[in-house]
């Protein structure tokens, strides 16, 4: 009798687990589709630890980490999915894309090439190799792939390939994709074009901002490059290759790991040519570089990245916009930075306000520890709770009230 009861209990537990796992997987997939990547990771990670060979689970967990900008961790999970299900084109595509976004161009090129041979009917893999060749400054290799695609694609379907070919032809006409000349300092290299007239002012502004952010954050910013394009067309051409096509582009400058890309302030709109505005924009981008340098470009949601850049640089966010009366959800906040549009200005203000409220709880050292945990793949709610006694849900419920009670705390060191 006792054995029978024990057997019934075991069967019930197994049945509950079998029922719960598909439910959790389905929930995780839904959360990824909704852009709620943190919640998706929290739902899927426990399952993945017990089912490391489940290609479907590994795929969606990889997609969640990709959405969370943990590209190296995403590549690991997506590699498992691609290895276990060699016919899964999506898993192979996102695995190679994660390697590309992690900046591992040799591994990305090898993956794209292998998958292009495996899925000959899918031109996306070959098209992606064009971007990786170009980012590796191999314009000839990129052009060779374009010629292959052009020859095998019916004329009516060449639109995307034609756009990419024109892009490469424009770069080839100048004989460079990146500005070819360089001035090196002790901390960074400024790359510029022969016709650039703003080299010295930009060099001085970048150095001033670098020294300011390094002192303010305690994170020495060095070893990066500044790409200074002579005109907006060249800037846009480079950005269209470097950045995924679904990311909105800052009007005059943007940062990526180890790189500040901008076009000549002499060509900026008049309202941005003011010396103070130039200084503020460059300082904001150097704050991004400091964060990127510490995280290796990993793990920070865009809204948190922008909020911290506003907080550390002292510009943007609450200085230039107002927090919405009804704050955006984190998923909508993230989409605002990806897609741009009318939500962008209030999104900067909300992100800045949330980071300012967070700093009151964690202080500057805690913010840096939070950055480190996120880069290691720890979901934001868990990372935040590890650093203070407050749960993430409590923070989300109270951050607006805290900002109303007292003025936002200035960055550490000010």
Secondary structure, 3 states (H helix, E strand, C coil): CHHHHHHHHHHHHHHHHHHHHHHHHHHHHHHHHCCCHHHHHHHHHHHHHHCCCCHHHHHHHHHHHHHCCCHHHHHHHHHHHHHHCCCCHHHHHHHHHHHHHCCCHHHHHHHHHHHHHHCCCCHHHHHHHHHHHHHCCCHHHHHHHHHHHHHHCCHHHCHHHHHHHHHHHHHHHHCCCCCCEEEECCCEEEEECCCCCCHHHHHHHHHHHHHHHHHHHCCCCCCEEEEEECCHHHHHHHHHHHCCCCCCCCCCEEEECCEEEEECHHHCCHHHCCHHHHHHHHHHHHHHHHHHHHHCCCCCCHHHHHHHHHHHHCCCHHHCCCCCCCCCCHHHHHHHHHHCCCCHHHHHHHHHHHHHHHHHHHHHHHHHHHHHHHHCCCCHHHHHHHHCCCCHHHHHHHHHHHHHHCCCCCCCCC
